[in-house]
Amino acid sequence: MAYTIRDVAAAAGVSTATVSRALRGLPHVNPQTRELVRRVASDMDYVVSPSASRLASGRTGTIAVIAPFIARWFFSTVLSGVDSVLHTHDIDLLVFEVGDPAIAYRIPPERRLRGRVDGLLVVALPSEESAVANLLDLGLPVSLIGATAAGVPSVSIDDVAAGQTATQHLINVGHQRIAIITGQPKPTGFTPATDRERGYATALRKAGLTQDPQLRSFGYFTVAGGEQAMTGLLAHAQPPTAVFAASDEMAFGAIRALRRHGLRPGQDVAVVGVDGHDLSDLLDLTTVTQPVRDLGRMAAEALLAQLQLPMAERSRVAQATVVPTTLVVRSSTVPVLLAES
């Protein structure tokens, strides 16, 4: 026998509206009543009809996630954090991968989103970019990861500080000829690359070191790109003694290139990355870690908070949260004196 919402309401002694609100996690339901309704519904093996629930609430039950890439570790881990929050509220994800953020037309236009989603979660795309700015003007709840905008909740790390910390660590262990493997030659809207390079330049300047343009290479935020970039750096007449890779995946490629050239990471050439990738411990990589899954979780929670508020009150939760990073030192950055002994 298939039970209906009326059967659940009758068994629990409440109205059908209360059953609907309790099972959809909406506010203004007494906690004891919510628990009773859930228990009765479970006993009856009753589940809310998604289409009926969405029709009644006027919501789609879907959130759009817009990001430059999906398959790369950072973005997939962010999505894991987002989903850990949204799936408990029966909210689906509609994912848009825009690729190179410099190509504005890849960002979904407004007509593809109106009426299809209840809110937007934008990852690592600059809010001042015109296509992103148009999304912010849709009137939907929005949460940002890795960027900020006035009146919009956001969560990020200080990428400039992360780059400076990584480079300063190489200086502290005795290196002066320090290369950088960054994203790509032409500017893009992917802000972490630019900001981490600014941190690199700041650390060199404060230490009185000259920034050599020949020690700037491009790894496109991939393992293969990092390997190619490191191979090119090793071909210089005066190769670097240390490398700051602006992501752990590029650092992995750099380590592979060193090993293929018979060099020892940390002893012959030091390598440091940024991210705290799951494999960084396995490869003994020194890295500036960020809580990537937590970034997704916090952004999703901020979005849910907005969904419970009228548009005029959403600014109450529009907080810009900067999450701290941590330098984790491993054998890929052995101090120079130890490496030479």
VOGU-3710 file (C-alpha; in Angstrom, 3 decimals, decimal comma):
1> maytirdvaa> 0,000/0,000/0,000  1,326/3,436/-0,978  0,739/5,958/1,784  0,037/9,622/1,046  0,921/12,780/2,902  -2,618/12,791/4,283  -2,042/9,356/5,828  1,138/10,592/7,506  -0,628/13,719/8,771  -3,514/11,687/10,202
11> aagvstatvs> -1,172/9,232/11,946  0,921/12,034/13,428  -2,070/14,176/14,350  -0,858/17,236/12,429  -1,766/19,055/9,229  -0,428/18,111/5,801  1,352/21,481/5,681  3,233/20,612/8,878  4,212/17,224/7,438  5,510/18,913/4,306
21> ralrglphvn> 7,541/21,477/6,240  8,917/18,909/8,665  10,076/16,510/5,981  11,634/19,246/3,850  13,626/20,678/6,754  11,874/24,040/6,657  11,721/26,307/9,728  8,798/27,026/12,074  8,235/23,397/13,057  8,517/22,335/16,691
31> pqtrelvrrv> 11,528/19,978/17,064  9,412/17,324/18,814  6,786/17,552/16,093  9,437/17,330/13,378  10,874/14,188/14,948  7,397/12,646/15,315  6,545/13,322/11,676  9,842/11,877/10,478  9,349/8,749/12,587  5,795/8,214/11,342
41> asdmdyvvsp> 6,866/8,805/7,733  9,728/6,336/8,157  7,402/3,707/9,606  5,085/4,166/6,631  8,015/4,193/4,189  6,737/7,549/2,927  8,957/9,965/1,024  8,140/13,445/-0,194  7,405/13,679/-3,900  10,100/15,993/-5,303
51> sasrlasgrt> 7,811/17,436/-7,958  4,964/18,045/-5,509  7,317/19,568/-2,961  8,834/21,919/-5,501  5,451/22,909/-6,856  4,194/23,709/-3,360  7,243/25,697/-2,347  7,840/27,501/-5,620  11,445/26,283/-5,554  13,357/24,087/-7,965
61> gtiaviapfi> 15,327/22,197/-5,332  18,492/22,787/-7,380  21,629/24,870/-6,890  23,943/25,817/-9,767  27,686/25,449/-9,221  29,788/27,420/-11,696  33,523/26,685/-11,789  36,427/26,856/-14,244  37,069/23,105/-13,991  35,434/20,070/-12,405
71> arwffstvls> 37,846/17,161/-12,916  40,791/18,805/-11,153  41,392/17,920/-7,528  40,637/21,324/-5,977  37,284/21,725/-7,684  36,124/18,137/-7,214  37,044/18,364/-3,525  35,146/21,653/-3,188  32,131/19,956/-4,779  32,404/17,134/-2,269
81> gvdsvlhthd> 32,119/19,671/0,535  29,176/21,404/-1,135  27,331/18,141/-1,671  27,918/17,017/1,919  25,669/19,899/2,993  23,119/20,106/0,205  22,262/16,419/-0,065  21,019/16,412/3,530  18,488/19,052/2,474  17,415/17,162/-0,693
91> idllvfevgd> 18,937/19,809/-2,939  20,424/18,809/-6,295  23,493/20,259/-7,993  23,549/21,598/-11,533  27,222/21,949/-12,478  28,599/24,294/-15,145  32,261/23,925/-16,132  33,348/27,099/-17,898  36,936/26,115/-18,722  39,209/29,077/-19,290
101> paiayrippe> 37,598/31,868/-17,218  38,949/34,425/-19,693  36,322/33,225/-22,194  33,252/35,009/-20,846  30,692/33,343/-23,120  31,321/29,966/-21,495  29,701/31,232/-18,291  26,003/30,290/-18,510  23,790/33,210/-19,541  20,925/34,331/-17,345
111> rrlrgrvdgl> 18,246/32,651/-19,457  19,751/29,211/-18,737  19,437/29,757/-15,004  16,181/31,657/-14,447  13,543/29,286/-13,143  15,977/26,343/-13,090  17,861/26,976/-9,849  17,233/28,459/-6,415  20,744/29,825/-5,949  24,272/30,035/-7,316
121> lvvalpsees> 27,621/28,917/-5,967  30,518/30,449/-7,941  33,998/28,962/-7,517  37,280/30,799/-8,184  35,874/33,289/-10,687  36,327/37,055/-10,186  33,115/38,857/-9,280  34,120/41,883/-11,359  34,127/39,829/-14,570  31,087/41,003/-16,544
131> avanlldlgl> 29,443/37,589/-17,015  29,809/36,808/-13,306  28,508/40,278/-12,391  25,418/39,562/-14,489  24,808/36,396/-12,471  25,048/38,343/-9,232  22,329/40,667/-10,535  19,820/37,835/-11,058  18,378/38,358/-7,593  19,114/34,763/-6,575
141> pvsligataa> 21,013/33,817/-3,425  24,722/33,587/-4,274  27,753/32,269/-2,416  31,350/32,710/-3,596  34,448/30,582/-3,113  37,837/32,164/-3,768  36,462/35,617/-4,599  34,571/38,424/-2,896  31,778/40,836/-3,787  29,913/43,458/-1,821
151> gvpsvsiddv> 26,768/42,092/-0,197  27,559/38,471/-1,096  28,774/35,817/1,367  32,154/34,376/0,444  34,792/32,016/1,750  38,407/31,957/0,610  42,026/31,779/1,636  44,515/34,614/1,336  46,274/33,414/-1,829  48,811/36,241/-1,696
161> aagqtatqhl> 49,792/35,208/1,820  49,946/31,542/0,758  52,389/32,344/-2,051  54,450/34,523/0,243  54,568/31,846/2,951  55,701/29,174/0,500  58,421/31,368/-0,990  59,566/32,670/2,388  60,008/29,085/3,549  62,403/28,443/0,648
171> invghqriai> 64,314/31,598/1,575  64,420/30,534/5,218  66,021/27,184/4,392  68,796/28,908/2,444  67,694/29,363/-1,180  68,147/32,485/-3,275  67,677/31,334/-6,855  63,983/30,492/-6,577  61,794/29,780/-9,606  58,026/29,874/-9,862
181> itgqpkptgf> 55,745/27,555/-11,795  52,479/29,430/-12,237  49,355/28,980/-14,375  49,692/30,308/-17,904  51,243/33,256/-19,770  48,098/35,217/-20,625  46,008/36,697/-17,817  42,825/34,815/-16,926  40,040/35,307/-14,452  41,372/32,471/-12,304
191> tpatdrergy> 42,507/34,659/-9,430  44,600/32,226/-7,282  47,360/32,055/-9,908  47,792/35,823/-10,005  47,558/36,237/-6,254  50,007/33,449/-5,412  52,515/34,911/-7,845  52,133/38,277/-6,139  52,993/36,582/-2,861  56,074/35,025/-4,466
201> atalrkaglt> 57,245/38,414/-5,742  56,595/40,050/-2,364  58,691/37,483/-0,496  61,616/37,917/-2,910  61,456/41,698/-2,695  61,366/41,738/1,100  64,379/39,427/1,180  66,311/41,720/-1,199  66,336/39,081/-3,959  66,009/39,927/-7,637
211> qdpqlrsfgy> 63,094/38,378/-9,515  64,608/36,712/-12,589  62,060/36,529/-15,452  63,846/33,414/-16,777  62,816/31,613/-13,601  59,112/32,048/-14,351  57,514/29,054/-16,024  53,983/27,881/-16,739  52,379/24,604/-15,671  48,688/25,272/-16,437
221> ftvaggeqam> 47,728/23,807/-13,047  48,267/20,210/-14,212  50,794/17,501/-13,345  51,929/17,246/-16,965  52,288/21,019/-17,169  54,351/21,111/-13,990  56,672/18,433/-15,342  57,170/20,303/-18,615  57,769/23,584/-16,775  60,372/22,010/-14,471
231> tgllahaqpp> 62,120/20,394/-17,425  62,423/23,804/-19,057  63,806/25,374/-15,885  66,467/22,679/-15,608  67,652/23,516/-19,131  68,828/27,001/-18,085  72,535/27,671/-17,803  71,885/28,560/-14,172  68,919/26,430/-13,076  67,076/27,242/-9,860
241> tavfaasdem> 67,953/25,621/-6,565  64,324/25,825/-5,439  60,880/26,045/-7,018  57,567/27,398/-5,785  54,757/25,665/-7,677  51,454/27,533/-7,372  49,557/24,256/-6,933  50,408/20,836/-5,568  49,564/19,171/-8,871  52,165/21,275/-10,678
251> afgairalrr> 54,583/20,475/-7,831  53,978/16,747/-8,423  54,966/17,247/-12,049  58,074/19,167/-10,990  59,108/16,310/-8,687  58,640/13,798/-11,489  60,818/15,906/-13,811  63,566/16,121/-11,182  63,589/12,369/-10,663  63,714/11,709/-14,399
261> hglrpgqdva> 66,789/13,919/-14,541  68,455/12,010/-11,724  67,941/14,813/-9,219  66,679/14,454/-5,646  63,712/16,637/-4,629  64,673/18,551/-1,512  68,359/17,762/-1,701  69,290/18,867/-5,229  66,298/21,122/-5,895  63,713/22,109/-3,287
271> vvgvdghdls> 60,020/22,101/-4,199  57,053/23,600/-2,372  53,411/23,705/-3,446  50,038/25,063/-2,339  46,773/23,223/-1,634  47,276/20,255/0,668  46,415/17,699/-2,023  45,613/14,215/-0,739  48,793/12,877/-2,384  51,177/15,514/-1,032
281> dlldlttvtq> 52,007/13,411/2,023  52,660/10,337/-0,136  55,137/12,304/-2,287  56,695/14,015/0,766  55,843/17,440/-0,648  56,128/20,555/1,481  52,952/22,520/0,893  50,776/25,343/2,164  47,557/23,498/2,962  44,056/24,876/2,687
291> pvrdlgrmaa> 40,875/23,151/3,977  39,385/22,672/0,518  36,412/20,501/1,476  35,554/22,938/4,268  35,485/25,801/1,754  32,723/23,994/-0,126  30,865/23,105/3,051  30,973/26,674/4,419  29,874/28,192/1,107  26,949/25,771/0,874
301> eallaqlqlp> 25,869/26,579/4,425  25,956/30,308/3,624  23,786/29,649/0,580  21,265/27,656/2,610  21,099/30,464/5,167  20,140/32,882/2,378  17,440/30,549/1,071  15,647/30,866/4,402  15,558/34,680/4,218  13,661/37,228/2,136
311> maersrvaqa> 15,822/39,020/-0,420  15,865/42,224/1,631  17,386/40,392/4,601  20,080/38,343/2,838  22,740/40,933/3,535  22,622/39,778/7,161  24,597/36,655/6,185  26,834/38,372/3,619  30,060/37,743/5,491  33,472/37,465/3,797
321> tvvpttlvvr> 35,265/34,631/5,575  39,020/34,143/5,152  40,097/30,651/6,174  43,674/30,246/7,451  46,299/28,129/5,690  49,078/26,044/7,227  52,630/25,387/6,050  53,364/21,653/6,279  57,105/20,974/5,926  58,253/17,680/4,439
331> sstvpvllae> 61,435/16,376/2,828  60,986/18,225/-0,493  62,489/21,318/1,184  65,516/20,106/3,118  67,597/23,029/4,466  70,533/23,810/2,175  73,226/22,976/4,739  71,678/19,564/5,378  71,298/18,894/1,672  74,975/19,652/1,068
341> s> 76,227/17,496/3,956
//
